[in-house]
C-alpha cells in the first residue's frame, strides 16, 4: 500500500542523502540500509526515491 512521505521522513531523507543527490550518484546499499532503520521504508522505496529525484522525475520537497 502506498503512503506519502511525511515531513519528518522528508527532512531526514534529504539531509541523509544530500551528498548523493547533489552529486547525482546513487547511494551504496549499506547507506540505504542505515536509512531504512530510521525511515521504516523498504530498500526499494528508498532507492527508487533517490533515483527519481536524481533523474528529475520527482521534486525535492
Secondary structure, DSSP 8 states (H G I E B T S, - for coil): ------HHHHHHHHHHTHHHHHHT----HHHHHHHHHHHT--HHHHHHHHHHHHTTSS---
